[in-house]
Structures are given as C-alpha cells and as structure tokens.
Amino acid sequence: MEKGRMLYEGKAKKVYETDNPEYRIVSYKDDATAFNGEKKGTIVGKGAINNQMSNLLFQMLAKNGIPTHFVEELSERETVVKAVEIVPLEVVVRNVTAGSMAKRLGLEEGRELSHPIVEFYYKRDDLGDPLVTDAQIEVLELAPAKIRDEIREMALQVNELLARFMADRGILLVDFKLEFGVTESGELLLADEISPDTCRFWDIETKEKLDKDRFRRDLGNVEGAYQEMMKRVSEVQN
Ligand code: UDP
C-alpha cells in the first residue's frame, strides 16, 4: 500500500491518503499534549506502543462483533485503516469516578459507579470539547438520533469487552474515550485509537496509574507506564 498525500495532522497522529480511496494510513507520533494543547511534551516510544496496542485491542473487539476501522498493521508506527468521516463526538465511558467528572461534581477519584455511564463531548478544540446533551446533538446535527443511539450501545459493548480483557491482566478500566466514523457506504465503525493516551488504566491491586495521567499530572515514569501497559495487553491468557 502506497502512502500518498498527508490529509491531516493531529496532536498524536498523522493521516495519509493511499492509492485506494477506501483506505488511509495512520502514523502515530511520540508527541504528547494535555489540557487542550496547553501542555506539550514527548513520550519516547509512545507512538509505537499506541499503534500496536490499539491494533491488538481493535482485533479483540472485532472478534467479539464490534466493527472497527482496523485493516492491517504496516510497521511499528503505521497502520492501514478504512477511510471514514469522523462523527464529531468524543464518546466517554466511565466505570469509576476520575478526571473531569470528579472535578466538576466535587467527587473523590476512585469511586465505583453503580453502572457504566456514557457521555458525549462535541469535538471542537476551539471550544475545549464541551459536554453536549442528546437534544444539543440533534439540533446542532452532530449525528442523527439513530446513529447516536447506536454509538451509545456500541460504546457500552466495548466497555464490557475491554473491562473484562483488562481485568484478566490485572488492570482496572476507569474510563476511556472513543471516536466513531461512517464509511462512504454508510457503515458505522469504531475508529481513532484505544491506548493509554485515551483511557485511564489503574493497577487493580495497587491502584497505580498506568496511563497519560502520569504525563498530565507530572507523576514521573511516563514511559515505564506505557511499556507496562503494552506488556500486560500482550499477555496471552490460557
Ligand atoms: N479523553 C481523551 N481525550 C480528550 C478528553 C478525554 O482521550 O480530549 C479520555 C481521558 O484520557 C479519560 C476519559 O477520556 O480516559 C475521560 O476524560 P475526562 O472527561 O475525565 O477528562 P480529563 O480528565 O482528561 O480532562
């Protein structure tokens, strides 16, 4: 597959055209940002880890009936994915209080929720990705109600599969963010990535943070946390 023109450069990835309009190539960078781009840095080896971890998790999800954009891993940092138009929503699933939910609602971090919850944020960096209600999603036409409901359902299924997969490896899935896309032919697919950049992973026993919060909060050993997560995810279960 030939890498063509660069279509888009984001904070953590670049996206290229290919010779086939149905496919694109994603290239993962070591660049890290937090707080809507205010904090910048590099996490050495992150691009390779996020690429490979995301691909592994997408394949696990696909085996369990979740349609994803994953096609083929090209190299350490590069993957062929199906071309989609991204739905402009950041879909957050939470199992345990943390981050913005804890802060906004005055809760301590680490409290288990009685059931998982799904939240939608409007993907607009210039507005700081605001929380949006179902009604706002409709009137702003961010997604048709049917697609939004399908996304919510898929996000909860991903949560069940991912939480079980992580628990088997001694990891508590606290919360995570998903993005979805629609292909030219109208198929809804899980897109973007699933990695320590986009999830909160805590060691089940020690509650040690093994994700991007180590970078956001200057907790140290950021690279070590990403490597530890890659090791856990790669473990073969009997
Ligand atoms: N998240 C993300 N990208 C964002 C915002 C959040 O991947 O732009 C992830 C984040 O890593 C966490 C989950 O979504 O796993 C919930 O994040 P939260 O709303 O608590 O926001 P934050 O604490 O990152 O401000």
Boltz pocket constraint, residues with backbone or C-beta under 6 A from the ligand:
constraints:
  - pocket:
      binder: B
      contacts: [[A, 90], [A, 92], [A, 93], [A, 98], [A, 99], [A, 100], [A, 101], [A, 129], [A, 175], [A, 176], [A, 177], [A, 196], [A, 197], [A, 198], [A, 199], [A, 200], [A, 212]]
      max_distance: 6.0
